[in-house]
Amino acid sequence: MRNQKLFVSKVFNYKEILGFVVFIVLIAYILFPKHYILETLNKLNIGGNYIKRLYIENLIKHHEISDDILEKMLVYYIKTYRYQEAKGLLLAIKKGGYNLKALPLLEYYVLKEKYFSTKDPTKRALIKKTMAKYLMDYMRRNPTRKAIITVYRESLAMDLKQTEALALYKLAYYTNDINIIEKAVAMAMYLNDKNELTALTNKLLNMKNKSSKQKILIYDLCNYLHYTACLSTYFKELEKDKSFVRSHYSDVLMSCVKNHDIQCIENTINILPTSLKKEAIEKSITYSFWDKDYSLAKILILRYIHFSKEPDFVNFMIKNTLATGDLAFEKKIGSEVLKLYEK
């Protein structure tokens, strides 16, 4: 083997060998499709990086190479950890005026490698900001489900919260998958993003043939946003689920009170089984006092004073009537209590 190498070096010098390679590449350029040559150069590593770079840059300069092939080459470099070649190709693409849809994502991957090879926390923070910008740009150029999923996964892996949130919101609008919508809702609640929560609520409200899980999510959103109309509507839709009713009616009443929505309170109490109605009335009045909504408390006391003759309930009503500090109202309730026992 060594003798063969010596023989080659004696017969051909370096320049002749290089010239021969260039000649072969030139013939291949004329005879074969350009993407085939590129794939061969890449896979077999023929001619070295210098010849490949010159060849590729020439193709880019004259726009003789498709966006698809360039994207495939960049992906190939990144997947095989050839980041220097990827950087060189990115630079040539930018100089050539190409506008690849996937370019921001590929730039993101190159920066990702730089991020992990950098130890300075300040520099890493700056790199992360740029990475987030590239992902956002990629999603803007490629508003497809596949692209958005890629952005979501990368954002999740790199802890880019804002980008992750935006990708989740977009995914939620693309799908009726309740699991994805739930994640988007959780993210919007985490970021206290009322605009997105409102948009997600409207999406759910417009969906047809809602499952119990979807109805419960709508209920939770309406409760969080204090939409009493939709809150009482979906509470009623879920009234057959007794365990749900028992565990959630207090939240509904609290939201109704916060919105001074008497109709909402009445509707909620009417939905409840008889065993819970008395407790619900008492809670509504208590919540009114907590909210310092004394006018609502008086309306509720007057409306429900005749609900029960049970001593505990009547005592509760009298105690809260006195707490209003309104003498005229106290007299009125006193007369109503007398009527109650006259029946």
Residue pairs with C-beta under 8 A, 6 or more apart in sequence:
12 20
21 46
21 47
21 51
22 47
22 51
25 37
25 46
25 47
25 51
25 55
28 37
28 40
29 37
29 55
34 59
34 64
34 65
34 69
35 65
35 66
35 69
37 55
38 55
38 56
38 65
38 69
38 73
40 46
41 47
41 51
41 52
41 55
42 52
42 73
42 76
47 55
49 85
53 85
53 88
53 92
56 65
56 73
56 89
56 92
57 92
59 65
60 70
60 92
60 93
60 95
60 96
60 98
61 95
61 96
63 96
63 98
67 98
67 100
67 101
70 89
70 93
70 98
70 100
71 100
71 102
71 106
73 89
74 86
74 89
74 90
74 93
74 102
74 106
75 102
75 106
77 83
77 85
77 86
77 89
78 86
78 106
78 109
78 110
81 113
83 110
83 113
86 106
86 109
86 110
87 110
90 103
90 106
90 107
90 110
93 100
93 103
100 106
101 138
101 141
101 142
102 138
102 142
104 134
104 135
104 137
104 138
104 141
105 134
105 135
105 138
105 147
105 150
107 134
108 131
108 134
108 135
108 138
108 154
111 127
111 130
111 131
111 134
112 131
112 158
114 127
115 124
115 127
115 128
115 131
115 158
118 124
118 127
128 158
128 160
131 158
131 160
132 155
132 160
132 162
132 163
135 151
135 154
135 155
135 160
135 163
135 167
136 151
136 163
136 166
138 147
138 150
138 151
139 147
139 148
139 151
139 166
139 167
139 170
143 170
145 171
145 174
145 175
148 167
148 170
148 171
148 174
149 167
149 171
151 163
151 167
152 164
152 167
152 168
152 171
154 160
155 161
155 163
155 164
155 167
156 164
161 191
164 187
165 187
165 188
165 191
165 193
165 196
168 180
168 183
168 184
168 187
169 184
169 187
169 188
169 196
169 199
169 200
171 180
171 184
172 180
172 181
172 183
172 184
172 185
172 200
172 203
173 199
173 203
175 181
176 207
178 211
178 213
178 214
178 217
181 200
181 203
181 204
181 217
182 217
184 196
184 200
185 197
185 200
185 217
185 220
185 221
187 193
188 196
188 197
188 200
189 197
189 224
194 225
197 221
197 224
197 225
198 225
200 221
201 218
201 221
201 222
201 225
201 227
201 230
204 210
204 214
204 217
204 218
204 221
205 218
205 230
207 214
210 218
212 238
212 241
215 234
215 237
215 238
216 238
216 244
218 230
218 234
219 231
219 234
219 235
219 238
219 248
221 227
222 228
222 230
222 231
222 234
222 255
223 231
223 251
223 252
223 255
226 255
226 258
226 259
228 255
228 256
228 259
228 261
228 264
229 264
231 252
231 255
231 256
231 264
232 252
232 256
232 263
232 264
232 267
232 268
235 245
235 248
235 249
235 252
235 268
235 271
236 267
236 271
238 244
238 245
239 245
239 271
242 273
245 271
245 272
245 273
245 276
246 276
249 268
249 271
249 272
249 276
249 280
250 283
252 264
252 268
253 265
253 268
253 269
253 280
253 283
253 284
253 287
254 287
255 264
256 262
256 264
256 265
256 268
256 284
257 265
257 284
257 287
257 288
257 291
257 293
257 296
258 291
260 293
260 296
262 296
262 299
262 300
265 284
265 300
266 303
268 280
269 277
269 280
269 281
269 284
272 280
277 307
278 307
278 308
278 310
278 313
281 300
281 304
281 307
282 313
282 316
284 300
285 297
285 300
285 301
285 316
285 317
285 320
286 320
288 294
288 296
288 297
288 300
289 297
289 320
289 323
294 324
294 326
297 320
297 324
298 324
298 326
298 329
301 317
301 320
301 321
301 333
302 332
302 333
302 336
304 317
305 317
305 333
305 336
305 337
305 340
306 336
306 339
306 340
307 313
308 314
309 340
309 341
314 337
314 340
317 333
317 337
318 333
318 337
321 329
321 330
321 333
322 330
324 330
